[in-house]
Amino acid sequence: MTISNTLIVDDFLDNPDNYVKETLDKPFVDIPDATRVFKGIQMVEDEEVESKLNRLLVNYNVVNNFIRQSPKNQEEPNYIHSDRNECDLIAILYLNKRHPKRAGTTIYENGGGSIVDFGKEDRDKDFKPSIDLKMKYNRLVAFPADLYHSRNIKENFGKNDKSRLAQVVFLKNKNKD
């Protein structure tokens, strides 16, 4: 599988240690939607990430920006999923200095033609891993939101301030109706 419109930027933030420290000093909350609860969310209004993304991705506007703290074995509303209903492009900024070697994001090919029903693990078998985007501290990855993807470690990792920490930014194409 080849992904067009994919971006990988190492050393994305100018001072990631300070950014992570400030992030961990703020609370994370659970945010429910119609049928799910997203745990460990911190809504973000930061100038640095958004302005850098705006310079790199000039045809896109940020529509949602949050940091997610996901400790090992935290109950999650989904695994393999697409964010096509939320945005056109998704950007993920990895914020863990120490993490398991296999951590990151997997992009899948849909082998069965099914649509993911959130929380229905029996549907995951229809998807074949295609691209493995490795986590690296202060690395930003961006890819089309209609691609099925998941975190590489289903059960997450770490505890407290050592938990999986990733900033997720949803972007919409300015030129799309």
C-alpha positions in Angstrom: 0.0 0.0 0.0 1.3 3.5 -0.8 0.0 6.4 1.1 -0.1 9.8 -0.6 -0.4 13.0 1.4 1.6 11.4 4.3 3.9 13.5 6.4 6.5 12.4 8.9 8.4 15.1 10.8 11.0 14.4 13.4 11.9 17.0 16.0 8.6 18.7 15.5 8.5 20.9 18.6 11.3 23.3 19.5 11.2 22.4 23.2 9.3 19.1 23.6 10.5 18.5 27.2 8.9 21.7 28.4 5.8 21.0 26.3 5.3 17.6 27.9 5.9 18.9 31.4 3.3 21.7 30.9 0.9 19.1 29.4 1.3 16.7 32.4 0.7 19.6 34.8 -2.8 20.0 33.4 -5.8 17.7 34.1 -7.0 15.0 31.7 -10.8 14.3 31.6 -13.2 11.7 30.2 -15.3 13.0 27.3 -18.5 11.1 26.3 -20.1 11.2 22.9 -23.3 9.5 21.8 -22.3 5.9 22.5 -18.6 6.0 23.8 -16.4 7.6 26.4 -13.0 8.8 25.4 -10.8 8.7 28.5 -7.7 10.8 29.4 -8.4 13.7 27.1 -7.0 17.2 27.4 -8.3 19.7 24.8 -5.5 21.9 23.5 -5.4 25.4 22.3 -1.7 25.8 21.5 0.0 28.1 19.1 3.1 26.1 18.3 1.6 22.8 17.0 -1.2 24.5 15.1 1.0 27.2 13.5 3.6 24.6 12.4 0.8 22.5 11.0 -0.7 25.5 9.2 2.7 26.2 7.6 3.3 22.6 6.6 -0.2 21.8 5.4 -1.4 25.1 3.9 -4.6 23.6 2.4 -5.9 22.4 5.8 -7.5 24.0 8.9 -7.3 22.5 12.4 -10.8 21.5 13.5 -9.9 19.5 16.7 -6.8 19.4 18.8 -6.3 17.2 21.9 -3.8 15.3 23.9 -4.6 11.7 25.0 -3.1 10.0 28.0 -3.6 6.3 27.7 -2.3 4.1 30.6 -1.8 0.4 30.1 -5.1 -1.5 30.1 -7.3 1.6 29.9 -10.7 0.7 28.5 -10.9 2.2 25.0 -13.9 2.8 22.7 -12.2 1.5 19.6 -9.2 -0.1 18.1 -9.0 -0.3 14.3 -10.9 2.7 13.0 -11.1 5.5 10.5 -11.6 9.2 11.4 -13.2 10.0 8.0 -16.4 11.4 9.7 -14.3 13.9 11.8 -11.7 15.2 9.3 -9.8 14.8 6.1 -6.3 14.5 7.6 -5.1 13.3 11.0 -1.9 14.3 12.6 -0.4 12.5 15.6 2.4 13.9 17.7 4.2 11.3 19.9 5.1 12.7 23.3 6.7 9.8 25.1 10.5 10.0 25.5 10.5 6.3 26.8 8.2 3.9 25.1 8.1 0.2 24.1 10.0 -0.4 20.8 6.8 -1.6 19.0 4.8 1.6 19.9 3.4 3.8 17.2 0.5 3.6 14.7 -0.5 0.9 12.2 -2.2 1.6 8.9 -4.4 -1.2 7.6 -5.8 -2.5 4.4 -9.4 -3.5 4.6 -9.4 -7.1 3.4 -13.1 -7.9 4.0 -14.8 -4.8 2.8 -16.5 -4.3 6.2 -17.0 -1.0 8.0 -15.7 -0.8 11.5 -18.3 -0.9 14.2 -16.6 0.7 17.2 -16.1 -1.8 20.0 -16.7 -4.8 17.8 -13.4 -6.7 17.9 -14.7 -9.5 15.7 -14.5 -7.0 12.8 -10.8 -6.4 13.3 -10.0 -9.7 11.5 -11.0 -8.2 8.2 -8.0 -5.8 8.3 -4.4 -6.6 7.3 -1.6 -4.4 8.7 0.1 -2.6 5.9 2.3 0.3 7.2 3.9 0.5 10.6 4.6 4.1 11.7 7.1 3.8 14.6 6.7 6.1 17.7 9.6 8.4 18.2 9.7 11.2 20.8 8.7 14.5 19.2 7.7 12.8 15.9 4.7 14.0 14.0 2.9 11.7 11.5 0.0 12.9 9.4 -2.1 10.8 7.0 -5.5 10.8 5.3 -8.2 10.3 7.9 -10.1 7.8 5.8 -7.3 5.2 6.3 -8.1 2.6 8.9 -5.5 2.8 11.7 -4.8 1.8 15.3 -2.2 2.3 18.0 0.4 -0.5 17.7 -0.1 -1.6 21.3 -3.7 -2.4 21.7 -3.6 -2.3 25.6 -1.6 1.0 25.6 1.4 1.2 27.9 2.8 2.8 31.1 1.2 4.2 34.3 0.5 7.8 35.3 3.0 10.3 33.8 4.7 7.4 31.9 1.5 6.4 30.1 1.1 6.6 26.3 0.9 10.3 25.5 0.0 11.5 22.0 -1.4 14.7 20.6 -4.1 14.2 18.0 -5.0 16.9 15.5 -7.9 16.7 13.1 -7.6 18.8 9.9 -10.2 19.6 7.2 -9.2 20.4 3.6 -10.0 24.1 3.0 -10.8 23.4 -0.7 -13.3 20.6 0.0 -17.0 21.3 0.0 
